[in-house]
Amino acid sequence: SLSHRLLKMEEFFPESYRLDLKEERNTFFGLCKEEQIWICKPSCSNQGRGIFLLPTPAALSTLQAQLSSPEELKKKMPHKAPRARIVQSYGDVLDPCSHRYIHQPLLLEGKKFDVRSYLLIACTAPYLLFFAQGYVRLACANYDAASEDLTVHLTNQSMQKKNSLYSQLKDETVWPMEHFNSYVNEKFRAAQGLPKDWVFTVFTRRMQQIMVQCFLAAKHKLEHKLGYFDLIGCDFLIDENFKVWLLEMNSNPALHTNCQVLRDIIPALLHQSL
């Protein structure tokens, strides 16, 4: 059973600002910028396209100048409003203005990872939701917060293919959840005081809780019509304190089967969804 307590945004979602909204944009650029790393993501995109890091105050200043220059915007988008983008806190720093602390991501064998799981909205008349375990996505190269190589930071397969190590490490970049659970039991359980099978108990319940809460926030926008459904890919990050963060919820998630783990998971997922 899921907890009925609603989570506060800051309990599961990284601090984020929409750059296409003037008020949020101004709030973001008014923040202290010392040693704070941010990641900038476009909406309605996939495969890591259009994502970049803002690792320094100079990078923030450059972005601010671009967004505040009418001539620059007009050249890029003569007939459109600024493209919807968000910036999210990213990195392991203490912000002296607000005392926010963004912890390092948990690493597996020195590599950054996230977890792709699934929410199936099977029906909207009445509402009917299902959860499916997914898999762990790892980077090819060891994590370095200061690296400008996006394949160190973004774990989806489309991005990892750009790394020269991918061809030899392809099958190591995706773990089944069973392997992840065994790894956490062996490597972290005692040191962190975690319950046995943390992955399939605490972590899974928290993913479900977050998914349900996001669904409740958005359900008024869904058409109530028999036959309407959607499979949504939900990406979660675990930090070094084993706190669970929602990174994204993706409509039309990638369903490629380019390694053995995905060949085991994706066809069964689709069969069960249908």
Disulfide bonds with the S-S distance in Angstrom:
Cys32-Cys97 1.68
